[in-house]
């Protein structure tokens, strides 16, 4: 008897797991490549926990200032916050520190990107429909927490870029009607810049948000396990079964390979591609600015919305709703509210209350596919507008002209995108998919010309 | 090369990668070699796992029936009966139920109250800065500014002499050509904080006499009391009242006439 068998028997003697394990090992997982996107996020999160733990041993979120002395000569003698100085130390003096820090940052970018792509797959294939609405909602919450978590981490080193980002975030919080001023004072511990802010973000970044993400992921996976994976239509596949590779060993082997692929990619990025070199931005002082200035990619849409936002404050009975409220509070709230209730909007529009095990081919629901494309184009326009200053520099155009262009783009392009995607999807649906071109072989004949032979 | 040889090569590559990492770590820690070693190790293991998945593990397809949900109508009916029975039993004392709601609500309120400790009341903090009548304009290093210290069309970040480094009070001093209307011997000073999202309005277009915020590109007119020319800012940049003292020192004649920085609910 092998060690594994004896181990399983030992556990079964105490927990009675034989029945569960037998079925778990042979659980069917459909193999379509697009079903693997969510796994990338799971593995990215594990990498983030590992690298983040290492960084937390060396990072100090204190904002009190000390004179920096270290290998980075350009800042020698500069008065730096402990947060910035400890980031410098872990980058330049801790062996493997810079590597781990760069892996952590790249993985964070990948984590949010993976969530977005995974969400796109679920949206376009209708995988959010009954009975999977709960997991869609959990997924939207995961996206929200991941954005917040990413921003908190980005803000910790107290460098010029992240300090400016925090300043904007606090101003956005200030713009919330009625409670904004109080909220910002309680969060930051006073008027900005407040000494406790980074320490508090540190607690959120290393404890609260990771705990929330881990719990939501656990729930997400438990529900997938319970409901079983959805599948595309195909031979033998029905609304009441799922056909795929057995969990162990086939699926597990591939999944381990994907984990290792994620590690290989982010490690290569961390080694080869510099990211967030805070020593080039320099330490933060609230009266110093840098240009151009962009946040990490996943907040580019809010940044772009802020740049294009209307120069309009609402004055109500001696109170003010300031201009950042519309693009940076109202817009994200509307986006997330619509995302959260999307399964029910979709069901109402399709007048559909049935459960679905078979996924939609995106072309079969043209309006939903077109809507997804329109939202993507809108988000793309917002994100591009977030770098209008960089584009102005390279295109030698006034930045106001570029902002104006993106205002126009964000209104027109989604409509155009909707129309094109709808037409393409409807056409594909009418044809029943793309018919492959007939396979032929050209053969030279005795006369020097070519004859066509059709192949099976 | 046989399939097993390919997997073996991938595993050897993984060992090599780990060795490169360990050597790089031990010899001073060049992050490039460390990362390259680790990446190769992970890639080798990944390739081996793929080899296992596609060549060694027998390809197998299994079918699971979905029978776990929804439960059978009988189970659902029994569940409903049990719940209804329990709800009736628990909610019989109506008065107590109302009282329970009130006490839970007050308990939650009590738990929420300590969050008040997180920060001070805003009060009038955001309505004023540290500038007072007679404060000398000073540089970041504390040196006081005299009327000849700045060239025409150059700018400088200034603070009240008594509050160097105070973010709320930071202002941009600009010297315009002599004789510019409404200036103190050509000097004007504006709040450093953008009225949109609080970024430092740090860019000065001397030719156009405009101040530009690098964060969201709000543009303010230096010659027109900081009026918004473009961008998302919704009100003018507050102007600091200054004068040139008889000793040639630049001084404030009071605080900004309105709150500086981004707007907020109570600002009015």
Interface residues (C-beta under 8 A of the other chain):
Chain A: X26 X27 X28 X95 X96 X98 X99 X102 X103 X131 X164 X167 X168 X170 X171 X172 X174 X175 X176 X177 X178 X179 X180 X181 X182 X185 X186 X187 X188 X189 X190 X191 X192 X193 X194 X226 X227 X228 X236 X240 X241 X242 X243 X244 X245 X246 X249 X250 X253 X254 X256 X257 X260 X261 X263 X264 X265 X267 X268 X270 X271 X272 X285 X286 X287 X288 X289 X290 X291 X292 X293 X306 X307 X308 X309 X310 X311 X312 X313 X315 X318 X319 X320 X321 X322 X323 X324 X327 X357 X388 X389 X399 X400 X403
Chain B: X25 X28 X29 X31 X32 X34 X35 X36 X38 X39 X40 X42 X43 X45 X46 X47 X49 X50 X52 X53 X57 X59 X60 X61 X62 X63 X64 X65 X66 X67 X68 X69 X115 X116 X118 X119 X120 X121 X122 X125 X126 X140 X157 X165 X167 X168 X170 X192 X193 X196 X197 X198 X199 X200 X201 X202 X203 X213 X214 X215 X216 X217 X218 X219 X228 X230 X231 X232 X233 X234 X235 X261 X262 X263 X264 X265 X266 X267 X268
